[in-house]
Amino acid sequence: MTITKEAAIYHIYLRGDVLFKCLEEEDFNIIWDKIHHEFFQDELSYEKVCLDEYGKEIPCLIGENSF
């Protein structure tokens, strides 16, 4: 993964447990599109985590958090 100033990763959760972790946006979009119709909304969620220039997880801007 190439780290840029605006890089982010995604974690997908099923019933609060990690289902997929550290997905790049392209992979997240493919997987989320395929699975979010298969589960009830209250069972499936995701978290967007921003990365600093060193690849360390940092909070994203307000309005860009979990679904």
N, C-alpha and C positions, 0 to 999 in steps of 0.2 A: 504494500500500500504506500503510495506517495503521500506524504503529509504536506498539506497546504495550510495556509492561514485560516481557511474556512472549512476545513475538513470536519466530518462528523461520522459517527458510526451509530448503528441501531442495535438494540436488544429487543427481542420479541419474547413475550411471556404468555404462558397458558396457565390459567388459574393461579397466577402469581409465581410460577416456576419458570426458569429460563428455558425457552424452547430453542432459540437461536441467539447467539451472542456475537458481537463485534462484526456485524454485517456492514459492508459498504453500501452507499445509497442505492446503487444500481441493483445489487443483490436483494436488498431490503424490499425495493419496489416490486420485484418479480415475485418474491416469496409472499409478501403481504397481500398482493393482489390475488394470489392463488388460495391462500388459507383463510383470509378474513371472512369469507362467505361460509366456510365450513363449521365455524364455531359461533356460539352465542357471544354477543358483544361484551357481556360482563366476564367472559372467560378468557378473552384474548386482548392483549394490550401491547404497546411498544413504548420504548424510551429512546429518544434521540440524545446522543451524548456528543458534545463538540470536543475537538482535539486541538491542543495548542500546537505550536510549531515543532515541539519535541515529541508529539504523539501522546501526551498525557491528557487524560480525560478531565474536562472542565465543564462547568454549567453552560448550557446554551442560553441564548438571549430569551427573554420572556416572550411567550407566544410560540416557541419552537419546541415545547416539551411534549410529554407523552400524549397519546391519543386516548 
